[in-house]
Amino acid sequence: MAAIAENSAPLAARDRDVRNRALVRGWLYLVLVALVALVMVGGATRMTGSGLSITEWQPIHGVIPPLNAAEWQEEFTKYQQIPQFQQLNKDMTLGEFKGIFWWEWSHRLLARGIGFLVAIPLVFFWLTGRLERRMKPRLVGLLALGGLQGAIGWWMVASGLTERVSVSQYRLATHLTMACVIIVAVTYMARAVATYSQEAASRGIQRFSGVLVAMVLVQIYLGGLVAGLHAGLTYNTWPLMDGAIIPGDLFVIEPAWRNLFENPKTVQFIHRMFAYTVFLVALWHALAMTRALPGSTHARRAWVLFGLVTVQAAIGVGTLLMQAPIDVALTHQFVAMLVLIFATAHWRGTKGAYPLPHAVEIRS
């Protein structure tokens, strides 16, 4: 009886830790869903040419959209001063302007909303003692990354307000990749406080799973360059590109390194080649996991990841062949987010969960 009483307090503390983790994990999953929605709205904003419709960055006042005819005309007049209107959209009507304005406004509003979705529960969980010590600096860092991402977003928009008719592909790819880094961070933290039935894998497997996450991030960055250069609208054949496996004129810009970022043909070619690399590495990883840990949860996750990569590759080919219609292109972007999230979850799964703060040793 004394032993039972002695063990009851640690058991109660452990149960409380498990409940707190479930709450924090649910909150982080909600943030993750909102982040994916933000990326998708951002993709639609880009594809509809809406990103430069709001020419000012007003973090607080910008929440309120135009409310009357005079305010709409004021916003339209500001847009008429930038090169995109003067060179591409000079026949645009006020009604058409409203269509692109709402995409950009919605994107910014959703971003602000996610800031509150992170900050308010963070304060609540912190003050009520529901956050484990190791999670606190990580979550504060997440909030800081969100603020940095907002600044990067304006830095990107600013690149298209004076001399260009669209935003810089460098800044667009940076903005997209930072969004994906935040998604990786949220997924990693959510899965760090999950419950796993399988023991952690070897350090080698953990490291290689992390490499896969990094490769997916690189591929998404390359996709951002393709989008920024509208490179998917050209060379719409597969598996050959411009009639060859390795097309010519890949390094026509001087100095040569600029072709990697500014030549649409070169950027699309690299995006294709790296996609093949990710596909083969994901396959090799799944086969290696099956040999090393047959029948394990880790091996099954590796095959699911390979399946997602395969689906994404097929959608990518379809997007190219159909010259990137908005619905197919956005599907390609959405599945890229799924691949990234699952790759991160798989990586964290190979490590196992964080130890519970109150470990319990039952003594008889």
C-alpha positions in Angstrom: 0.0 0.0 0.0 2.8 2.4 0.9 4.5 1.6 -2.5 1.2 2.5 -4.3 1.0 5.8 -2.5 4.6 6.5 -3.2 4.1 6.0 -6.9 0.8 7.9 -7.2 2.3 11.4 -7.3 4.9 10.7 -10.1 2.1 8.9 -12.1 -0.1 11.9 -11.7 2.7 14.2 -12.8 3.4 12.0 -15.8 -0.3 12.0 -16.8 -0.3 15.8 -16.5 2.7 16.0 -18.8 1.0 13.8 -21.4 -2.2 15.9 -21.3 -0.1 19.1 -21.7 1.8 17.7 -24.6 -1.5 16.8 -26.3 -2.7 20.4 -26.0 0.5 21.9 -27.3 0.6 19.4 -30.1 -2.9 20.2 -31.1 -2.1 23.9 -31.1 1.0 23.4 -33.3 -1.0 21.2 -35.7 -3.5 24.1 -36.0 -0.7 26.5 -36.7 0.7 24.1 -39.3 -2.7 24.0 -41.2 -2.8 27.8 -41.2 0.7 28.0 -42.5 -0.1 25.7 -45.4 -3.2 27.7 -46.2 -1.0 30.9 -46.1 1.5 29.3 -48.6 -1.4 28.3 -50.9 -2.9 31.8 -50.8 0.5 33.2 -51.5 0.8 30.9 -54.5 -2.5 32.0 -55.8 -1.5 35.6 -55.2 1.6 35.1 -57.3 -0.1 33.2 -60.1 -2.9 35.9 -60.4 -0.3 38.7 -60.6 -1.8 40.2 -57.4 1.3 40.6 -55.3 2.0 44.2 -56.2 -1.5 45.5 -55.8 -0.8 46.9 -52.3 2.1 49.2 -52.6 2.6 50.0 -48.9 3.4 48.0 -45.8 1.2 49.1 -43.0 1.2 46.3 -40.4 -1.6 47.7 -38.3 -3.6 50.1 -40.5 -3.3 47.7 -43.4 -5.8 45.3 -41.8 -8.6 47.6 -42.9 -9.4 47.3 -46.6 -10.9 50.2 -48.6 -14.4 50.9 -47.4 -15.8 53.3 -49.9 -15.3 54.5 -53.5 -12.8 57.2 -52.6 -10.6 54.8 -50.7 -10.7 52.3 -53.6 -9.7 55.0 -56.0 -6.9 56.0 -53.8 -5.5 52.5 -53.7 -5.9 52.1 -57.4 -4.1 55.4 -58.0 -1.1 54.2 -56.0 -1.0 51.0 -58.1 -1.1 53.0 -61.3 2.2 54.6 -60.3 4.3 51.4 -60.4 5.8 49.8 -63.6 3.5 46.7 -63.5 0.5 48.8 -64.2 2.2 51.2 -66.6 3.8 48.4 -68.7 1.5 45.4 -68.3 -1.9 46.5 -67.0 -2.5 50.0 -68.2 -6.0 49.0 -69.5 -7.0 47.6 -66.1 -10.3 48.8 -64.7 -11.0 49.6 -61.0 -13.2 46.5 -60.9 -10.3 44.3 -62.2 -7.9 46.0 -59.7 -10.3 45.0 -56.8 -9.9 41.3 -57.9 -6.1 41.3 -57.5 -6.2 43.5 -54.4 -8.3 41.0 -52.5 -5.8 38.2 -53.1 -2.9 40.2 -51.7 -5.0 41.7 -48.8 -6.1 38.1 -47.8 -2.6 36.9 -47.9 -1.4 39.6 -45.6 -4.4 39.3 -43.3 -3.9 35.5 -42.9 -0.2 36.1 -42.1 -1.2 38.6 -39.4 -3.7 36.1 -38.0 -1.1 33.4 -37.8 1.0 35.7 -35.7 -1.8 36.0 -33.2 -2.4 32.2 -33.5 1.2 31.6 -32.3 1.6 34.5 -29.8 -1.7 34.3 -27.8 -1.6 30.5 -27.0 2.1 30.7 -26.4 1.6 33.2 -23.6 -1.3 31.2 -22.2 0.6 27.9 -22.2 3.6 29.6 -20.8 1.8 31.3 -17.9 -0.2 28.2 -17.0 2.9 26.0 -16.9 2.0 23.8 -19.8 5.2 24.3 -21.7 8.3 22.2 -21.1 11.5 24.0 -20.5 13.2 22.9 -23.7 10.1 24.0 -25.8 10.1 27.6 -24.6 13.1 29.1 -26.5 12.1 27.1 -29.6 8.6 28.6 -29.6 9.9 32.1 -29.0 12.3 31.5 -31.9 9.3 30.5 -34.0 7.6 33.8 -33.2 10.7 35.7 -34.2 10.9 33.7 -37.5 7.4 34.8 -38.2 8.3 38.4 -37.8 11.3 38.0 -40.0 9.2 36.4 -42.6 6.9 39.4 -42.6 9.8 41.7 -43.3 11.1 39.4 -46.0 7.6 39.5 -47.6 7.7 43.3 -47.8 11.3 43.2 -49.0 10.1 40.9 -51.8 7.2 43.2 -52.7 9.4 46.3 -52.7 11.6 44.8 -55.4 8.7 45.2 -57.9 7.6 48.7 -57.1 10.2 50.8 -58.9 11.9 49.3 -61.9 10.5 45.8 -62.3 7.1 44.6 -63.5 7.2 41.6 -61.0 9.0 40.8 -57.9 12.6 39.5 -57.9 12.9 35.8 -58.2 15.7 35.8 -55.7 13.4 37.4 -53.1 10.4 35.3 -54.0 12.4 32.1 -53.6 13.7 33.4 -50.3 10.2 34.2 -49.0 8.9 30.8 -50.0 11.8 29.0 -48.5 11.6 30.9 -45.2 7.9 29.9 -45.1 9.0 26.3 -45.5 11.6 26.6 -42.8 8.9 27.8 -40.4 6.7 24.8 -41.5 9.6 22.4 -40.8 10.1 24.0 -37.3 6.4 23.7 -36.4 6.2 20.1 -37.6 9.4 19.2 -35.8 8.2 20.6 -32.5 4.8 19.0 -32.8 6.3 15.6 -33.5 8.9 16.0 -30.8 6.1 15.9 -28.2 4.2 13.0 -29.9 4.0 9.4 -28.6 6.0 6.8 -30.6 5.6 3.0 -30.5 9.0 2.5 -32.1 12.5 3.0 -30.5 14.7 5.7 -32.0 16.6 4.7 -35.1 20.4 4.8 -35.4 22.2 8.1 -35.6 23.1 7.4 -39.2 19.4 6.9 -40.2 18.5 10.1 -38.2 21.1 12.1 -40.1 20.1 10.8 -43.5 16.4 11.5 -42.8 17.5 15.0 -42.0 19.4 15.3 -45.3 16.2 14.4 -47.1 14.4 17.3 -45.4 17.2 19.6 -46.5 16.9 18.3 -50.1 13.2 18.9 -50.2 13.8 22.5 -49.0 16.4 23.0 -51.8 14.0 21.7 -54.4 11.3 24.0 -53.1 13.7 26.9 -53.3 14.4 25.9 -57.0 10.7 25.8 -57.6 10.5 29.4 -56.2 13.1 30.5 -58.8 11.1 28.7 -61.5 7.9 30.5 -60.4 9.7 33.9 -60.2 11.1 33.6 -63.7 7.9 32.0 -65.1 10.2 29.3 -66.4 7.4 26.7 -66.3 5.7 28.3 -69.2 8.5 27.4 -71.6 10.1 24.1 -72.7 6.9 22.2 -71.9 8.1 18.8 -73.0 9.2 15.7 -71.0 11.4 13.8 -70.6 13.4 15.7 -73.2 13.9 19.5 -72.8 14.3 21.5 -75.9 14.7 18.2 -77.8 17.6 16.9 -75.7 18.3 15.3 -72.3 20.8 18.1 -71.6 19.7 21.1 -73.7 22.1 23.7 -75.0 22.4 27.4 -74.1 22.4 26.8 -70.4 25.2 29.2 -69.7 24.6 32.1 -72.1 24.6 34.8 -69.4 27.9 36.3 -68.1 29.1 35.7 -65.5 28.2 32.0 -65.7 26.8 31.7 -62.1 24.0 34.1 -62.9 22.4 31.4 -65.2 21.7 29.4 -62.1 19.3 32.0 -60.9 18.4 34.2 -63.9 18.3 32.0 -67.0 14.8 30.5 -67.2 16.1 27.5 -69.2 18.9 26.8 -66.8 16.7 27.2 -63.7 14.1 24.8 -65.1 16.7 22.3 -66.1 18.3 22.3 -62.6 14.8 22.0 -61.0 14.2 18.9 -63.2 17.5 17.3 -62.4 17.3 17.9 -58.7 13.7 16.4 -58.7 15.2 13.2 -60.2 17.9 13.3 -57.5 15.3 13.6 -54.7 13.2 10.8 -56.2 16.2 8.4 -56.3 17.5 9.3 -52.9 14.0 8.8 -51.4 13.9 5.4 -53.1 17.3 4.4 -51.8 16.4 5.5 -48.3 13.2 3.4 -48.3 15.1 0.4 -49.5 17.9 0.9 -47.0 15.4 1.3 -44.2 13.6 -1.9 -45.2 17.0 -3.8 -45.0 18.1 -2.2 -41.8 14.7 -2.2 -39.9 12.4 -4.6 -41.7 8.7 -4.3 -40.7 9.4 -1.2 -38.5 7.4 2.0 -38.4 10.5 3.8 -39.6 10.6 1.7 -42.7 6.9 2.1 -43.4 7.2 5.9 -43.1 10.1 5.9 -45.5 8.0 4.1 -48.1 5.1 6.5 -47.6 7.6 9.4 -48.1 8.8 7.8 -51.3 5.2 7.5 -52.4 4.5 11.2 -51.8 7.7 12.1 -53.7 6.5 10.0 -56.6 3.1 11.6 -56.7 4.7 15.0 -56.5 7.0 14.2 -59.4 4.0 13.1 -61.5 2.1 16.3 -60.7 5.2 18.3 -61.6 5.5 16.6 -65.0 1.7 17.3 -65.6 2.1 20.9 -64.5 4.9 21.3 -67.1 3.2 19.6 -69.9 0.0 21.6 -69.4 1.9 24.9 -69.1 1.1 25.5 -65.4 -2.6 26.1 -65.3 -3.4 27.7 -61.9 -5.3 24.7 -60.4 -2.6 22.2 -61.4 0.2 24.5 -60.3 -1.3 25.1 -56.9 -1.8 21.3 -56.5 1.9 20.9 -57.2 2.7 23.5 -54.5 0.3 21.9 -52.0 1.8 18.4 -52.5 5.2 19.9 -52.1 4.1 21.1 -48.6 2.8 17.6 -47.8 6.1 16.1 -48.9 8.0 18.6 -46.7 5.8 18.0 -43.7 6.0 14.2 -43.9 9.7 14.3 -44.5 10.1 16.4 -41.3 7.7 14.1 -39.4 9.7 11.1 -40.6 13.0 12.7 -39.5 11.7 13.5 -36.1 10.2 10.0 -35.8 13.6 8.4 -36.3 14.7 10.4 -33.2 11.8 9.5 -31.0 10.0 11.9 -28.7 11.5 14.2 -26.1 11.7 12.4 -22.8 8.8 13.3 -20.5 9.7 15.8 -17.8 8.5 13.5 -15.1 9.8 10.1 -15.8 8.2 7.3 -13.7 9.9 4.3 -12.2 7.4 1.9 -10.7 8.7 0.1 -7.6 6.9 -2.8 -6.0 
